[in-house]
Amino acid sequence: MLPEHLLSEIASTHPPVLHQLAHRLRAMALASGPGTTEEVKYGGILFAGLDGFCGVFIYAAHVTLEFGNGVALDDPSAELLGKGKGRRHLKFTTEDETALARAQHFIQMARALADQPRK
């Protein structure tokens, strides 16, 4: 399935605000740097530069922006949710501009980390 098809499916089965949030987060991820790729996997859209850096997942009542290596991101205010070994996420239920600006910040950090040369 293509990302556009997943988003169209979501538009027909979820509240409009979740569809809009998914579109905005997708646009941020795609604009994070040259050569960004995306694929539908695990029920969401995963984004990569040299390595994977985030994913957008749509649920019945919220959208999450997930970072597979979120534990490595600078998060002094503890905005990222999750307690696993590596994964962290942000949860959205409304189009809060302040929260979306923070999402942009975390996307840029995650992309920079993913684009570091591998050792």
C-alpha positions as CSV (number, residue, x, y, z in Angstrom):
1,M,0.0,0.0,0.0
2,L,1.2,3.5,-0.8
3,P,1.3,6.2,1.9
4,E,-1.4,8.2,0.0
5,H,-3.7,5.2,0.0
6,L,-3.2,4.7,3.7
7,L,-4.1,8.4,4.3
8,S,-7.1,8.2,2.1
9,E,-8.3,5.1,4.0
10,I,-7.8,7.0,7.3
11,A,-9.8,10.0,5.9
12,S,-12.8,7.7,5.4
13,T,-12.6,6.0,8.7
14,H,-11.2,8.4,11.3
15,P,-12.1,11.9,12.5
16,P,-10.9,14.7,10.2
17,V,-8.5,16.1,12.8
18,L,-6.5,12.8,12.9
19,H,-6.3,12.8,9.1
20,Q,-5.0,16.4,9.2
21,L,-2.5,15.6,11.9
22,A,-1.2,12.6,10.0
23,H,-0.8,14.8,6.8
24,R,1.0,17.5,8.7
25,L,3.4,15.1,10.4
26,R,4.1,13.3,7.2
27,A,4.9,16.6,5.4
28,M,7.3,17.5,8.2
29,A,9.1,14.2,8.0
30,L,9.3,14.4,4.2
31,A,10.7,17.9,4.4
32,S,13.4,16.9,6.9
33,G,16.2,16.5,4.4
34,P,17.1,15.4,0.9
35,G,16.5,11.8,-0.1
36,T,13.8,11.1,2.5
37,T,12.0,7.9,1.8
38,E,8.7,6.6,3.1
39,E,7.0,3.2,3.3
40,V,3.8,1.8,4.8
41,K,4.8,-0.7,7.4
42,Y,3.3,-1.9,10.7
43,G,0.1,0.0,10.0
44,G,1.8,3.4,9.7
45,I,4.2,5.3,7.6
46,L,7.9,5.0,8.3
47,F,10.5,7.6,7.2
48,A,14.2,7.2,6.5
49,G,17.2,9.1,5.4
50,L,20.4,7.1,5.6
51,D,18.6,5.1,8.3
52,G,15.0,5.1,9.7
53,F,14.2,8.1,11.9
54,C,10.5,8.2,12.6
55,G,7.0,6.9,11.9
56,V,3.5,8.3,11.9
57,F,0.8,6.0,13.2
58,I,-3.0,6.7,13.3
59,Y,-5.2,5.2,16.0
60,A,-8.9,5.6,16.7
61,A,-8.5,8.6,19.0
62,H,-5.0,9.9,18.4
63,V,-1.9,10.0,16.1
64,T,1.6,9.2,17.3
65,L,4.9,10.3,15.9
66,E,7.3,7.5,16.9
67,F,11.1,7.5,17.1
68,G,12.8,4.1,17.0
69,N,15.9,5.6,18.6
70,G,14.0,8.2,20.7
71,V,16.0,7.4,23.8
72,A,19.0,9.0,22.1
73,L,17.2,12.3,21.4
74,D,17.8,15.3,23.7
75,D,14.6,15.7,25.7
76,P,15.3,17.7,28.9
77,S,11.6,18.5,29.4
78,A,10.6,14.8,29.1
79,E,8.1,15.4,26.3
80,L,8.7,12.1,24.6
81,L,6.5,9.3,25.9
82,G,7.5,5.6,26.4
83,K,9.7,3.6,28.7
84,G,11.1,0.9,26.4
85,K,14.7,0.3,25.6
86,G,14.8,2.7,22.7
87,R,11.5,3.8,21.2
88,R,9.8,7.0,22.3
89,H,6.8,8.9,20.8
90,L,4.7,12.0,20.9
91,K,0.9,11.7,21.0
92,F,-1.5,14.1,19.3
93,T,-5.2,14.5,19.6
94,T,-5.5,18.1,18.3
95,E,-3.7,20.4,15.9
96,D,-1.9,22.2,18.7
97,E,0.7,24.5,17.0
98,T,3.1,24.5,19.9
99,A,3.1,20.7,20.0
100,L,3.5,20.5,16.3
101,A,6.5,22.9,16.4
102,R,8.0,20.6,19.0
103,A,7.4,17.6,16.7
104,Q,9.3,19.4,14.0
105,H,12.2,19.9,16.4
106,F,12.3,16.2,17.3
107,I,12.0,15.2,13.7
108,Q,15.0,17.3,12.8
109,M,17.0,15.8,15.7
110,A,16.0,12.2,14.8
111,R,16.9,12.8,11.1
112,A,20.3,14.3,12.0
113,L,21.0,11.2,14.2
114,A,19.8,8.8,11.4
115,D,22.0,10.5,8.8
116,Q,25.3,10.2,10.8
117,P,27.8,8.0,9.1
118,R,27.7,4.4,10.4
119,K,30.7,3.1,12.2
